[in-house]
Amino acid sequence: MINTSHAGAGEGNRDNDKANDKANDKANDKVLIVTAVEAERDAVLRGLNDPQRFGVLAVGVGAANAAAGTAKALAAGGYRLVISAGIGGGFQGKAAVGTIVVADAIIAADLGAETPDGFLSLDELGFGSASVEVNKELAHKVKAALVEAGLDACLGAVLTVSTVTGTAETASRLAARIPGATAEVMEGHGAAVAAASFGLPVLELRAISNAVGPRDRSAWRVKEALEQLEAAFANLQEVISS
Ligand SMILES: O=C(O)c1cccc(C(=O)CC[C@H]2O[C@@H](n3cnc4c(=O)[nH]cnc43)[C@H](O)[C@@H]2O)c1
């Protein structure tokens, strides 16, 4: 074996690798914010006064759309963090309409099996996990920044479902099965799985538009929730960009 003891060459290669890593770090410096619909995307954009540092996309309703849209954006490169954002439902006693919920857990609440003895999650079935880890330190910083800005914000588990809860019975069953359940949405888990597949951290931030429970569209406060979403991102740029 030829001994290529050109230490200088080795060091040169290592220096070059470091330069590349630094360049890549610089290149991967944007934050991707994904919403379901354009109205949510536009509210986020109104809040951001330097949109160049962010990618803000409406990827469609539901976890499959969120996963596909997030993965497609991440495949283009340049991102270091994913945030699933939009409106959501709030669980009774946990998040009232107008609250901003920052996820400390992202859970696909109906990913599992129905049995005569109740629901078994993917985790309980032994087929992986229905949850995606959240960057908790950042989640706490985000929540603190929102409270500091005078917004009503809380931390809690954000459940992703395929079917919006429409009865008190379903709401109670979800809350009993997942004690930290705070908000219900349709996309977060999809975006989170896509982020994790690219090795990126994820956050979820939802402005509560309605109570999780009996279906009453007249009680939804979407306009107000979108205003809260705008206010949230107007006060988060430094925290999520640092
Ligand atoms: O008319 C209905 O009851 C109804 C049925 C299905 C979906 C909707 C939506 O408008 C939800 C779409 C959109 O909003 C998010 N969202 C808001 N509140 C909730 C909720 O209580 N549970 C789940 N998702 C909610 C969701 O992330 C979707 O993007 C209305």
The ligand as a MOL file (V3000), in Angstrom:
LIG
                    3D

  0  0  0     0  0            999 V3000
M  V30 BEGIN CTAB
M  V30 COUNTS 30 33 0 0 0
M  V30 BEGIN ATOM
M  V30 1 O -67.0820 22.0250 8.3490 0
M  V30 2 C -66.4230 21.3430 9.1260 0
M  V30 3 O -66.8350 20.9240 10.2190 0
M  V30 4 C -65.0330 21.0070 8.7450 0
M  V30 5 C -64.6800 19.7150 8.4520 0
M  V30 6 C -63.3720 19.4380 8.0660 0
M  V30 7 C -62.4040 20.4270 8.0120 0
M  V30 8 C -62.8070 21.7100 8.3370 0
M  V30 9 C -61.8560 22.7760 8.3020 0
M  V30 10 O -62.1240 23.8910 7.9510 0
M  V30 11 C -60.4600 22.4480 8.7840 0
M  V30 12 C -59.5220 22.7180 7.7450 0
M  V30 13 C -58.2430 23.3230 8.2480 0
M  V30 14 O -58.2980 23.9970 9.5100 0
M  V30 15 C -57.4990 23.3300 10.4940 0
M  V30 16 N -58.3900 23.1310 11.6370 0
M  V30 17 C -59.0350 24.1410 12.2490 0
M  V30 18 N -59.7730 23.7000 13.2690 0
M  V30 19 C -59.5990 22.3490 13.3070 0
M  V30 20 C -60.1310 21.3390 14.1760 0
M  V30 21 O -60.9300 21.5750 15.0990 0
M  V30 22 N -59.7130 20.0650 13.9110 0
M  V30 23 C -58.8470 19.7820 12.9010 0
M  V30 24 N -58.3410 20.7170 12.0580 0
M  V30 25 C -58.7220 21.9890 12.2790 0
M  V30 26 C -56.9230 22.1000 9.8580 0
M  V30 27 O -55.5320 21.9920 10.1130 0
M  V30 28 C -57.1880 22.2560 8.3800 0
M  V30 29 O -56.0930 22.7340 7.6620 0
M  V30 30 C -64.1130 22.0230 8.7020 0
M  V30 END ATOM
M  V30 BEGIN BOND
M  V30 1 2 1 2
M  V30 2 1 2 3
M  V30 3 1 2 4
M  V30 4 1 4 5
M  V30 5 2 4 30
M  V30 6 2 5 6
M  V30 7 1 6 7
M  V30 8 2 7 8
M  V30 9 1 8 9
M  V30 10 1 8 30
M  V30 11 2 9 10
M  V30 12 1 9 11
M  V30 13 1 11 12
M  V30 14 1 12 13
M  V30 15 1 13 14
M  V30 16 1 13 28
M  V30 17 1 14 15
M  V30 18 1 15 16
M  V30 19 1 15 26
M  V30 20 1 16 17
M  V30 21 1 16 25
M  V30 22 2 17 18
M  V30 23 1 18 19
M  V30 24 1 19 20
M  V30 25 2 19 25
M  V30 26 2 20 21
M  V30 27 1 20 22
M  V30 28 1 22 23
M  V30 29 2 23 24
M  V30 30 1 24 25
M  V30 31 1 26 27
M  V30 32 1 26 28
M  V30 33 1 28 29
M  V30 END BOND
M  V30 END CTAB
M  END
